[in-house]
Amino acid sequence: MINATIDFVFSKWWLTFLFTFVFFLCLYFGGIFLMKSILIYLKRKNKVFEIVDFKSKGQEQTEIKNSISSILVFALQAIPLQWLYINKYFYFGQNGIINCLWEIPVLFLWNEIYFYLTHWLLHQPPFFMKVHYKHHASREPTLYSVYSFHWFEAFLLGAVIFIPVLIYPFHILSILSLPIMSILLNFLGHWNHERATTKKPNYIGRFTFRHTMHHKYSKGNFGFMLPYFDMLFNTSYPKK
């Protein structure tokens, strides 16, 4: 069943494009609905509190427009992926779902490394002023800003999948876990709320706070979820 679906989706470039576009649209809007529902519940119970309040007029509408543009870029990137697949430059593993137990953590770690490096690069001139500025227009991160990128930033972040699939035959479920895992953590990083806590900013559970501070000050905290690369390269911000 899984193999037949893969062969169908990758049989034509336009099918791969269409599937990818719809898949990311569902992740984006479905995830926003889910996370907003959870956030409303937690706020009613006074379990979480807003971190910063900088939202500008019309911000969410702009973020949605930018995000749909980014999803289009992701779908376009699936076309060369389809070409690589049908020309047998890579294939999906057939070793059983049990392999996902170690493949998914490996992809998670790869995503952390790749994100830190590309995010650091995007903060270097001239990339920040010409590319990454669009994401930082959201000084208050929102759920809608998770894909609010310049097209080149969307291209860089969407390219995360190419190296893994060309190196090792990951199971298709492991590959699909990468965008799902990524957007869920992205939502948590951008929803601008956290519990009352006395934990230090580099505590692993405070990645929402770290990314909110990144949007507020436009510096430091280049990591995705884990604080360790920022700690290693002294890019944590603020220090307290």
N, C-alpha and C positions, 0 to 999 in steps of 0.2 A: 504493500500500500504506500509506504513512505517513498520507496524507490520509484514507483510509478508516478507519484506526484512530482518528485524531483525532475524526472525525465520530461514530464509534461511542461513544467514551469520553465525549464531550461531549453526546451525544444526550439523556441523562437525568441529572438531578441525582444520583440514587443511584448510577449507574454511575461518575460522576466522583468521588463521595465514596468508593466502594469501591476504585476504582483507586488513588486518592491514598493511602488508608489502607494498602493492601497494598504499594504502592510504597515508602512511608517505613518500613514494618515491615521490608521486605527490605533497604533501605539500612542500617537500624539494626543488625539482628541479623546480616545477612550481612557488614556492615562490621566489626562487633566480632569475628566469627570470623576474618576475614582479617587484621585488625590484630593480634589476639592471637597468631595463628600466626607472623606476621612478628616480633613482639616476643619471643616465646619463642626463635625462632631467633637473633635478634641478641643476646639475653642469654646464650645458651649459648656464643656466639662472643666474649663480652665486648666487644661493639661499642657497647653502650649501657648506661647506668647510671641507677638510680632517682634522682630529684631530691629529693623529700620523702617522708616516711612519716608520714601523719596519718590513715590510713584507719580509720574507726570500724566497730564491729560492725554488721552488717546494712546497711552503706552501699550496696552494689551492688544489693541487693534493692529498696531504696527508690528508687534511681536508675532501675531498670528500670520500676517502677510509675509514677514521674513521667514517664518518657520515653514510655510508651505513652499516657498522658494527653495529652502534648504532640502526639503523632502524631494523636490523635483531633481535636485543635484544628486541625492542619494540614489534615486531611481535611474538616472543617467549613468551613474557609476556601475550599476548592475549590468549594463550592456557589455562592457569589456569583460566582466566576470563571466557572463554567459558565453562569450567567445572563447575564453580560456577553458571553460568546462567542456564545451562540445568538441574542442580541439585537443582534449585530454591532457591539458597542462596541470590539471588537478582533478581530484575526485573526492567524494565523501566516504568516510570510513564505514566499514561494514562489520565492525568488531563487536557490535552489540551496545545497547544503551548503557551498560555498566561502565563503559569507558568514559561516559560523560562525568562521572564522579571525580575524575582527575582532569579531564579536558576543560571543563568549565572554569575551575580555579586557575588553570594555566592561562586561559583567555582573559580572565579577570585581571590577572597580574600584567599580562601584555597590554591590556587597555590602560592600566594605570601608568605604565612606563611610557607608552605612546602618547597618552594625553599630556603627561607632564612635559615631555620634550616639545610637542607641537604647541602647547599653551605657552611655554616659555618663549618659543620662537615668535609667536604672535604678539608678544609684548615687547619685541625688539623693533627699533625703527628700521625700515619704514612700515613694517607690517601692522603696528598698532594703529597708526593714524590713517592708514589706507584700507585696512581689512578688519581688524578686531574691534575698532571703534563702534561698529554697528551693534555688537553684542553688549558692549559697555554703555550704550545709550540707555540701557535699563539699569539705572543706578540702584533701584530697588528690584532685585530679581523676583520674578513671578513664575508661576507654573508655565505660563505661555512663552517665557523667554528661553526655554531649554534648547530650542532649535533656531533661535533668532540670530542668524549668522549672515555675514557677507558670503557670497557664493564661493569664494576661494577658501574661506574657513570651513564651510560645509564640505568642500572637496577634500581638504586635508583630513578632517575628522572622519569622513566616510571611507577614506582609504585605509583605515585601521585593519580591515579584514583581509587585504590582499596578501600581505606577508605570511600570516598564519596558514592560509589555505594552500599557498604555494610551497610551504615547507613540510606540512604534515597533513594527512587525510583525516581531519576532524569529522566526527559524526555530525550529521545535519542538525540534530537537536542542540548540539554544543554551539554550532555556528549561529543558530537562531537565538540562543540564549544571550549572545553578546549584545545585540541591539536592545533586547528586552531588559537585561541587567543594566545596561548603560542608561537607558531612559528612566528607569525607576530610580536609580541613584541620582540622575540629573534632576528629577522632580524633587527629591528630598534635598538636593543641594540648592535648589532655587525657590523653595516654597517659603523661605523667609520667616520661619517660626521654629522655636525650639522650647524644650522644657526649661523651667528654672533650674539652674545648676551652678555649682561652684567649681566644676571641672575646668582645667586649663584649656586654652584654645587648641593645643596640640593633642588633646584626648581624642582617640579615634572616633568616638561617637559624636563629636561636635563638627562634623564636616559641613553641616548646614551653616553654622556660624562662620566657619572659615571662608566658605564661598560667598556668603553675604558680605563679609568684610572685603573680599576681593572685588566685588562689584562697587562697594562704597568708596574704596580708596584706589581702585584700578592698579593695584600692585600686589606682589607676593601671592602666596597660597595658590601655586600653579598646579598642585595635585588635584586628582579627581575626588576620590573618597579618602584614600590613605594619606596621613600627614608625613610619612617617613621620608619621602623624597624632598619635601620642603625643609624638613629638619636636617637632612643630610647636606643639602646645598645652601642652607641658611637663607631660604626664601620665605620663611613663615612671616605672616604679618596680620595684625600687630603682634608684638612680642608678648604682650600681656593679655 
